[in-house]
Amino acid sequence: MFGSSSKSLNQRRRGNSRAAKVSTASVIALILALSMMFTFGVWFGSNFIGNTVLVEDVRNDPISPLSPFQAKAANQPLRGNGDKISKNTNSMRSDSQNFINKNEIREKPEDSNKALRGHITPSQPVTVLFPYFGDSNLNSVNYEPKGGSRFEEWKDGETPFPITPEVITMSDNLARKRREHIKAGMKHAWNGYKDHAFGHDEVTPLSGTSRDNWGGLGTTLVDSLDTLWLMNMKDEFWEARDWVRDHLSHAKSSSVSVFETTIRSLGGLISAYDWSGDEVFLEKAQDLGDRLLNAFHSPSGIPYGQVNLNSDSSSNIGWTGGSSILSEVGTLQVEFRFLAKASGKKEYAEKVEKAFAELKKIEPNNGLYPYFVSNGNNPHFTNNKLTFGAMSDSFYEYMLKIWIQGGKTEPMYREMYDKSMEGMHNELLQKSDPSGLWYIADKNNGRMDYKMDHLVCFMGGLLALGAYTDPLGLDSDRAQRDLKTGKALTYTCYQMYARMKTGLAPEYITFSKGKDFSPGHVPYYILRPEAVESFFILNKLTGDPIYREFGWEMFQSLEKYSRTNIAYGHVGNVNNIHSKPDDRMESFFLAETMKYLYLLMDPDTEIDILEKHVFNTEAHPTRTFNHFQ
């Protein structure tokens, strides 16, 4: 356009020279007309054309330093709105069909603002580039959840707005203000625990008493150590360290869950050691690890589910029919492998790796594992239920995370993960009616069960992490399929919160034709972290601000409906706005939910989930082995 304007001007100048023979009046009139046209042309060129910047130019403009994740997001091709999730990588469209042209102007359907997608003018406010920014005000008294069926542009796993440096900068500045509110919430809960239950497993958030329901191991304190560190609550951290040094004892005569004790207590200790370097945590971790190893004295090496920490007694819990549980067998490796690396004692790693290898031997053809496993001489499955929810979930998580922890040098784990994700897409991935929400269903004895646990919400973040680390590359069909599914699942999980009257999610939801979903028979919220875990990972990897908006809504609902004078409590009915908090706060609320909420709003964190750190299933980050010294 600018070139054509210049050409027209030159043509007019040539016209002026040809007009020398006309009358003086005609010359004067022509000069005045041309002068006005010239003035308009210069104004038009400088104020419209000259100020228009292509998206790809803006993305390369060093307005502010970007993290590796944000830089990757800012240059990531945008997916076309017409794309649908493919259940099989062989049916994926070609790249030319999957990606829209960066320079193409696209308009959001039914967007009254008609915001430009392909071109961005600096004169436009950032809220036009991304129109869904909220604020950082926290007023729990007057806050009302906004309801569901919003942000539908993200429903099918799209990133509908360009993630530009301007958008990221505004999102980061807003997040920094919000993180202070989340830190204040952590301080409130920690002070309640300190005042009423310091050194005990849990504080009761209504009655202000203590509980020792995890073996009397100071579980909330140990589980919270790295949260205190990452939130820069160092005074509280060192005070807790002193209790660990002077009072923590694992010589308990009662049986404890091997799985829960490993992910909460052992995970908390090794992460505190890795961040602080204090040898007290490593010494306590070795003591606990030695006691937990007694659970591996089975004929197959697949561990028992319960162990007495003061003897070599171990067994499986009675209601499993004598079987081990899949998620418990396959969710010990990240912790014990790190302990082996830090201590130099290889036995820790050998025991847990053997258990995983035994599961590999009985790997189903579709990569989907039933969740009861015999740990006798010939391990085999003792049921036929497939789920990514309770009793299976974190086994699939650790397939990927063990591979990442080891520096991506142990292909067996990645191959198991990719095979399982293929099976999930082919057999369990479903779409609701009428809204078309994507979810992962269960399958019982070959029959579909159209429900999804809140626990499954970790899968959105896991699929995204798997896509960004895919050996085939992020641009491969498989990685793009998994990323798209991860985003779509996370949107569904957001809807689990947004469609409830309290803005908090139930323990699970059931899907039915014509109604999308409704809370299951257990409509309570026990402060679970899986949804915000995926919000954090997806924001960290893609830079999309929408996940911070999702998380901020969730935090405001927590403040309104679960906060007590002492800490935070479970919500008994997520569709009852008059429901009062229950007298229970799990340690994972401080270890996971508050940590992920904070990290979601912390653009300045040292956490590097692509290159340097791996989170265990209780949100305890430690360095990967290629960064371990």
C-alpha positions in Angstrom: 0.0 0.0 0.0 2.8 2.4 0.9 4.5 1.7 -2.5 1.3 2.4 -4.4 0.9 5.7 -2.6 4.4 6.7 -3.6 3.7 5.8 -7.2 0.5 7.8 -7.3 2.4 10.8 -5.9 5.1 10.6 -8.6 2.4 10.3 -11.3 0.7 13.4 -9.9 4.0 15.3 -10.0 4.5 14.4 -13.6 0.9 15.5 -14.2 1.8 19.0 -12.8 4.6 19.4 -15.3 2.2 18.6 -18.1 -0.3 21.1 -16.8 2.0 24.1 -17.5 -0.1 25.3 -20.5 -3.4 25.5 -18.7 -4.8 28.6 -17.3 -3.5 30.2 -14.1 -6.7 29.5 -12.2 -6.6 25.9 -13.2 -3.0 25.7 -12.0 -3.8 27.2 -8.7 -6.8 24.9 -8.2 -4.8 21.9 -9.1 -1.9 22.9 -6.8 -4.3 23.2 -3.9 -5.9 19.9 -4.6 -2.6 18.1 -4.9 -1.4 19.7 -1.7 -4.3 18.4 0.3 -3.9 14.9 -1.3 -0.2 14.9 -0.5 -0.8 15.9 3.2 -3.4 13.1 3.6 -1.1 10.6 2.0 1.8 11.4 4.3 -0.5 11.3 7.4 -2.0 8.0 6.2 1.3 6.3 5.6 2.9 7.4 8.9 -0.1 6.7 11.1 -1.5 3.5 9.6 1.0 1.7 7.4 4.2 2.8 9.1 3.0 1.8 12.5 1.7 -1.6 11.5 3.9 -4.5 12.8 3.7 -8.1 11.7 3.2 -10.6 14.5 6.5 -12.4 13.7 8.3 -9.0 13.9 6.8 -8.3 17.3 7.8 -11.7 18.6 11.4 -11.0 17.7 11.4 -7.5 19.3 13.5 -7.6 22.5 11.0 -5.6 24.5 11.7 -7.6 27.7 13.9 -10.6 28.5 11.9 -13.8 28.0 12.4 -17.2 29.6 13.3 -20.1 27.3 9.7 -21.2 27.7 8.3 -17.8 26.8 10.6 -17.4 23.8 9.6 -20.8 22.6 5.9 -19.9 23.0 6.3 -16.6 21.3 7.6 -18.3 18.2 5.4 -21.3 18.3 3.2 -21.7 15.2 -0.5 -21.0 15.9 -2.9 -23.9 15.4 -5.8 -23.3 13.1 -9.2 -23.1 14.8 -10.5 -25.8 12.4 -8.2 -28.5 13.7 -9.7 -31.3 15.8 -7.9 -33.7 18.1 -6.8 -36.8 16.3 -6.8 -40.0 18.2 -4.1 -41.6 15.9 -1.0 -39.8 14.7 -1.4 -41.5 11.3 -4.5 -39.5 10.7 -3.0 -36.1 11.5 -3.1 -33.4 8.8 0.0 -32.1 7.1 1.8 -29.1 8.6 0.4 -26.9 5.9 -3.1 -27.8 7.0 -2.4 -27.7 10.8 -0.8 -24.2 11.0 -2.2 -20.9 10.0 -0.1 -18.2 8.3 1.3 -15.9 10.9 0.6 -12.9 8.6 -3.0 -13.9 8.0 -5.6 -11.7 9.7 -8.0 -13.8 11.7 -11.0 -12.8 13.7 -12.3 -14.6 16.7 -15.9 -15.8 16.0 -18.5 -13.7 17.6 -15.9 -11.2 18.9 -17.5 -7.8 19.1 -14.1 -6.2 19.3 -13.0 -7.7 16.0 -9.5 -7.8 17.3 -6.8 -8.4 14.7 -5.0 -11.7 15.1 -2.4 -11.5 12.3 -1.4 -7.9 12.7 -0.8 -5.9 15.8 -0.6 -2.1 16.1 1.3 -0.7 19.0 -1.3 1.9 19.4 -3.7 -0.8 20.5 -3.8 -1.6 24.2 -2.5 -5.0 25.2 -6.1 -5.9 26.4 -7.1 -5.9 22.7 -4.3 -8.3 21.9 -5.4 -10.5 24.8 -8.9 -9.3 26.0 -9.3 -11.6 29.0 -6.9 -10.1 31.5 -8.4 -9.7 34.9 -7.1 -7.8 37.9 -5.1 -8.5 41.0 -7.7 -7.4 43.5 -8.7 -10.0 46.2 -12.0 -9.4 47.9 -13.3 -12.8 49.0 -16.4 -11.3 50.7 -17.8 -9.9 47.5 -16.3 -12.4 45.1 -18.8 -14.5 43.1 -17.7 -17.2 40.7 -18.3 -16.2 37.1 -19.7 -19.5 35.9 -18.8 -21.9 33.1 -19.0 -21.9 29.3 -16.6 -19.1 29.0 -13.3 -19.0 27.0 -14.6 -21.5 24.5 -11.9 -20.6 22.1 -9.6 -23.0 24.1 -12.1 -25.9 24.2 -10.4 -27.9 21.4 -6.9 -27.3 22.5 -6.3 -24.1 20.6 -4.1 -21.1 21.4 -6.4 -18.5 19.8 -4.4 -15.3 20.5 -0.7 -14.7 19.5 1.6 -14.9 22.5 3.6 -11.7 22.0 6.2 -10.2 24.2 3.7 -7.4 25.1 1.1 -9.9 26.2 3.7 -11.9 28.2 5.0 -8.7 29.9 1.5 -7.6 31.0 0.7 -11.1 32.2 3.9 -11.3 34.2 3.4 -7.9 35.8 -0.2 -8.9 36.8 1.0 -12.3 38.1 3.6 -10.7 40.3 0.8 -8.8 42.1 -1.3 -11.9 42.4 1.5 -14.1 43.8 1.7 -11.8 46.9 -1.9 -12.7 47.7 -1.1 -16.4 47.3 2.0 -16.1 49.5 -0.2 -14.4 52.1 -2.5 -17.4 51.9 0.4 -19.8 52.5 1.6 -17.7 55.5 -1.9 -17.8 56.9 -2.1 -21.6 56.6 1.5 -22.1 57.8 1.0 -20.0 60.9 -2.2 -21.9 61.7 -0.3 -25.1 61.5 2.6 -23.7 63.5 0.4 -22.4 66.3 -1.8 -25.5 66.6 0.0 -28.5 65.3 3.7 -27.9 64.7 5.5 -31.2 64.2 2.3 -33.2 63.8 1.0 -34.6 60.5 -2.0 -32.3 60.1 -3.7 -29.3 61.6 -7.5 -29.3 61.9 -8.5 -25.9 60.3 -11.7 -25.5 62.4 -11.1 -26.9 65.8 -7.4 -26.0 65.9 -6.1 -29.4 67.0 -3.6 -31.8 65.6 -3.8 -35.2 63.8 -1.1 -37.8 63.3 -2.8 -39.9 60.6 0.3 -40.4 58.5 2.4 -42.2 61.1 3.4 -39.2 63.2 6.2 -38.1 60.8 5.5 -34.4 60.8 4.0 -34.8 57.4 2.6 -31.3 56.8 5.9 -29.8 58.0 8.1 -32.0 55.8 5.7 -31.8 52.8 5.8 -28.0 53.0 9.6 -27.4 53.2 10.3 -26.7 49.5 7.1 -24.5 49.3 8.5 -22.3 52.0 11.8 -22.2 50.2 10.3 -21.3 46.8 8.1 -18.6 48.3 11.2 -17.1 50.0 9.8 -17.8 53.4 13.3 -18.6 54.6 12.7 -17.8 58.4 9.9 -20.4 58.4 12.0 -22.8 56.4 15.0 -22.7 58.8 12.7 -23.0 61.8 11.2 -26.1 60.2 14.7 -27.4 59.5 15.5 -27.2 63.2 12.5 -29.3 64.0 13.6 -31.9 61.4 17.1 -32.0 62.9 16.1 -32.1 66.5 12.8 -34.0 66.6 12.0 -35.9 63.4 12.1 -39.7 64.0 11.1 -42.4 61.6 11.3 -45.2 64.2 7.6 -45.7 64.3 6.1 -49.1 65.1 2.9 -48.7 63.2 2.5 -49.5 59.5 2.5 -46.7 57.0 1.7 -46.4 53.3 4.9 -46.9 51.3 3.5 -44.7 48.5 2.3 -41.8 50.6 5.3 -41.8 52.8 7.6 -41.9 49.8 6.0 -39.1 47.8 5.2 -36.8 50.8 8.0 -37.4 53.4 10.9 -38.8 51.3 10.0 -36.4 48.5 9.9 -33.4 50.8 13.2 -34.3 52.4 15.2 -34.8 49.2 13.8 -31.6 47.6 14.6 -29.6 50.7 18.1 -31.0 50.6 18.5 -30.2 46.9 17.4 -26.6 47.2 19.1 -25.8 50.5 22.2 -28.1 50.5 21.6 -28.8 54.2 22.9 -32.3 55.0 20.3 -32.7 57.7 17.7 -33.4 55.1 19.8 -36.0 53.3 20.6 -37.8 56.5 16.9 -38.0 57.4 16.0 -39.1 53.9 18.5 -41.9 54.0 17.1 -43.1 57.3 13.6 -43.1 55.9 14.7 -44.7 52.7 16.4 -47.6 54.5 13.2 -48.3 56.4 11.0 -48.1 53.3 13.3 -50.6 51.4 11.8 -53.4 53.6 8.7 -53.2 51.4 10.6 -54.6 48.5 11.1 -58.0 50.1 8.5 -59.7 47.8 9.1 -62.7 45.5 9.1 -60.5 42.4 10.6 -57.3 43.8 7.3 -55.5 43.3 6.9 -53.7 46.6 4.1 -54.3 49.2 1.9 -51.3 49.9 2.4 -51.1 53.7 5.5 -51.3 55.8 6.3 -51.0 59.5 9.1 -48.4 59.7 10.5 -50.0 62.9 10.7 -53.6 61.6 11.0 -55.6 58.4 7.3 -56.3 58.3 5.4 -55.4 55.1 2.1 -56.4 53.4 -0.5 -55.4 51.0 -3.6 -53.6 52.3 -6.6 -56.0 52.8 -9.2 -54.5 50.4 -7.0 -55.1 47.3 -7.3 -58.9 47.7 -3.6 -59.2 48.4 -2.6 -57.3 45.2 -0.3 -54.3 44.9 -1.6 -51.1 43.4 -0.2 -49.9 40.1 0.2 -46.3 41.0 1.9 -47.2 44.2 4.4 -49.6 42.5 5.2 -47.2 39.8 5.5 -43.9 41.8 8.5 -44.5 43.9 11.3 -44.2 41.3 11.9 -40.4 41.1 12.4 -40.2 44.8 14.6 -43.3 45.4 16.7 -42.7 42.2 17.5 -39.2 43.4 18.3 -40.5 46.9 20.7 -43.0 45.2 22.4 -40.2 43.3 22.7 -37.9 46.3 23.9 -40.6 48.7 25.9 -42.8 46.4 23.9 -45.9 47.6 22.9 -47.6 44.4 20.5 -50.0 46.1 17.9 -47.3 46.3 17.7 -47.0 42.6 18.1 -50.8 41.9 15.1 -51.7 43.9 12.7 -49.3 42.4 14.0 -49.8 38.8 13.5 -53.5 39.1 9.8 -53.0 40.1 9.3 -50.8 37.0 11.0 -53.4 34.9 8.7 -56.1 36.1 5.7 -54.0 35.0 7.4 -53.6 31.6 7.5 -57.4 31.3 3.7 -57.6 31.5 3.0 -54.5 29.4 -0.3 -54.8 27.6 -0.3 -54.4 23.8 -2.2 -51.1 24.1 0.0 -49.7 26.8 -2.9 -49.4 29.2 -2.4 -51.2 32.6 -5.1 -52.6 34.9 -4.4 -51.3 38.4 -4.2 -54.4 40.6 -1.0 -56.4 40.2 0.1 -59.6 41.9 3.6 -59.3 43.4 4.2 -63.1 43.6 6.7 -65.1 41.6 4.9 -64.5 38.4 3.5 -60.9 38.4 0.2 -60.5 36.6 -2.9 -58.3 36.7 -5.7 -59.3 39.0 -8.4 -57.0 37.6 -9.4 -55.4 34.3 -10.1 -51.8 35.0 -8.4 -49.1 32.9 -8.2 -45.6 34.3 -5.9 -42.5 34.4 -7.5 -41.7 37.8 -7.2 -43.2 41.2 -4.8 -46.1 41.6 -3.2 -45.7 38.1 -2.6 -42.0 37.6 1.0 -41.3 38.7 2.4 -44.6 37.2 1.9 -43.0 33.7 3.3 -39.7 35.1 6.5 -41.4 36.2 7.1 -43.1 32.8 7.8 -39.7 31.4 9.4 -38.2 34.5 11.9 -41.0 35.1 13.1 -40.5 31.5 13.4 -36.7 32.1 15.1 -37.2 35.4 17.8 -39.4 33.9 18.7 -36.8 31.3 16.5 -38.5 28.6 19.0 -41.3 28.2 16.9 -44.3 29.2 14.6 -45.0 26.2 12.5 -47.8 27.9 10.6 -45.3 30.0 9.9 -42.9 27.1 8.8 -45.8 24.9 6.4 -47.0 27.6 5.0 -43.5 28.0 4.4 -43.0 24.2 2.8 -46.4 23.9 0.4 -45.6 26.8 -0.5 -42.2 25.3 -1.3 -43.8 22.0 -3.5 -46.3 23.8 -5.3 -43.5 25.7 -6.0 -41.6 22.5 -7.3 -44.7 20.8 -9.5 -46.2 23.6 -10.3 -43.7 26.4 -10.4 -40.2 25.0 -14.0 -39.0 24.7 -16.0 -35.9 23.8 -19.0 -34.7 25.8 -22.4 -33.8 24.4 -23.5 -31.0 23.7 -20.4 -28.8 24.4 -17.8 -31.1 23.0 -15.5 -31.1 26.1 -12.6 -33.6 25.8 -12.0 -36.0 28.7 -10.4 -39.4 29.5 -13.0 -42.0 30.5 -12.5 -45.3 32.3 -13.0 -48.8 31.0 -14.3 -51.6 33.2 -14.0 -55.1 31.9 -14.1 -53.8 28.3 -17.1 -51.5 28.9 -16.8 -47.7 28.9 -17.4 -45.8 32.1 -18.0 -42.2 31.2 -16.6 -40.5 34.2 -13.4 -38.6 35.0 -11.7 -38.1 38.4 -10.2 -34.8 39.4 -7.0 -36.7 39.7 -6.9 -37.1 35.9 -6.4 -33.4 35.5 -2.7 -33.9 35.9 -2.8 -35.3 32.3 -3.1 -31.9 30.7 0.3 -30.8 32.0 1.9 -34.2 31.5 0.9 -34.4 27.8 2.2 -30.9 27.2 5.5 -31.8 29.0 5.7 -34.9 26.9 5.1 -32.9 23.7 7.8 -30.3 24.4 10.3 -33.1 25.2 9.3 -35.5 22.4 12.3 -37.1 20.7 10.6 -36.6 17.4 10.4 -32.8 18.0 7.7 -30.4 19.1 6.6 -30.0 15.4 6.0 -33.7 15.0 2.5 -35.0 14.5 2.6 -37.0 17.7 3.8 -34.0 19.8 1.3 -31.7 18.3 -1.5 -34.2 18.9 -0.5 -34.6 22.6 -0.1 -30.9 23.1 -3.5 -30.3 21.6 -5.1 -33.0 23.8 -3.4 -31.6 26.9 -4.7 -28.2 26.3 -8.2 -29.5 25.6 -8.2 -31.7 28.8 -7.1 -28.7 30.8 -10.0 -26.6 29.5 -12.4 -29.4 30.6 -10.8 -29.4 34.0 -11.2 -25.7 34.3 -14.9 -26.2 33.5 -15.1 -28.7 36.4 -14.4 -25.6 38.6 -16.1 -22.9 36.7 -19.5 -24.7 36.3 -19.8 -25.4 40.0 -21.5 -22.7 42.1 -18.6 -22.3 44.4 -16.0 -22.3 41.6 -14.4 -25.4 43.1 -14.3 -28.8 41.5 -15.8 -32.1 42.8 -13.9 -35.3 43.3 -15.1 -36.7 40.0 -17.6 -35.9 37.3 -19.9 -38.2 35.3 -20.8 -37.5 31.7 -24.2 -38.0 30.1 -25.6 -37.2 26.7 -27.1 -33.8 26.3 -25.9 -32.6 29.8 -22.1 -32.6 29.5 -21.2 -33.5 33.1 -22.4 -33.3 36.6 -20.7 -34.0 40.0 -20.5 -37.6 41.0 -21.8 -39.1 44.2 -19.0 -37.4 46.1 -19.5 -33.6 45.4 -16.7 -32.5 47.8 -13.5 -30.7 47.1 -10.5 -31.8 49.2 -8.1 -29.0 48.1 -6.7 -31.1 45.2 -3.9 -29.7 43.1 -4.1 -31.5 39.7 -5.9 -28.8 37.7 -3.6 -26.0 38.8 -0.6 -28.3 38.2 -1.6 -28.4 34.6 -2.3 -24.6 34.5 1.2 -24.0 35.8 2.9 -26.4 33.2 0.9 -25.1 30.3 1.6 -21.5 31.1 5.2 -22.2 31.7 5.6 -23.9 28.4 3.3 -22.0 26.1 3.2 -18.5 27.8 -0.6 -18.4 27.3 -2.0 -16.0 30.0 -5.4 -17.8 30.0 -4.0 -20.4 32.5 -3.2 -17.7 35.0 -6.8 -16.4 34.7 -8.1 -19.9 35.3 -5.8 -20.2 38.4 -6.7 -16.8 39.8 -10.4 -17.7 39.7 -9.6 -20.9 41.5 -7.7 -19.1 44.2 -10.4 -16.6 44.8 -12.9 -19.4 45.3 -10.5 -21.0 47.7 -10.3 -17.8 49.7 -14.1 -17.4 49.8 -15.3 -21.0 50.5 -12.4 -22.9 52.1 -10.5 -20.4 54.2 -10.9 -20.6 58.0 -9.5 -18.6 60.9 -6.8 -21.1 61.2 -6.0 -22.5 57.7 -8.1 -23.9 54.8 -10.6 -26.8 54.9 -12.3 -29.2 52.5 -15.5 -28.0 50.9 -18.3 -30.6 51.5 -20.5 -29.7 48.5 -19.1 -27.6 45.6 -22.6 -26.7 44.5 -23.7 -25.3 47.9 -22.5 -21.7 48.3 -23.6 -21.9 52.0 -21.4 -24.9 52.7 -18.9 -24.3 55.5 -15.4 -25.7 55.3 -14.8 -29.2 56.8 -12.3 -29.7 59.6 -9.6 -31.3 57.5 -6.6 -30.0 55.5 -4.4 -32.5 53.7 -0.6 -31.8 53.7 -0.7 -31.8 49.9 -2.6 -28.5 50.0 0.5 -26.7 51.1 2.9 -29.0 49.3 1.1 -28.9 45.9 -1.9 -26.7 45.5 -0.4 -23.5 47.1 2.9 -24.2 45.5 1.5 -24.6 42.0 -0.7 -21.5 42.4 2.3 -19.5 43.5 4.6 -20.8 40.7 1.8 -20.2 38.2 2.0 -16.5 39.2 5.8 -16.4 39.6 7.6 -15.4 36.3 10.9 -15.0 38.2 11.1 -18.6 39.6 14.3 -20.6 39.1 12.2 -23.7 38.2 13.1 -25.0 34.8 10.8 -27.9 33.9 12.3 -28.5 30.4 16.0 -28.6 31.2 16.8 -28.7 34.9 14.1 -29.9 37.2 11.6 -32.7 37.6 8.6 -32.7 40.0 7.6 -35.8 41.8 3.9 -36.5 42.0 3.7 -34.5 45.3 5.1 -31.4 43.6 8.6 -31.7 45.1 11.1 -30.5 42.5 14.7 -31.8 42.3 17.4 -31.5 39.7 17.7 -33.9 36.8 20.8 -36.0 36.8 22.6 -34.1 34.0 22.5 -31.1 36.3 23.4 -32.9 39.5 26.9 -32.3 41.0 
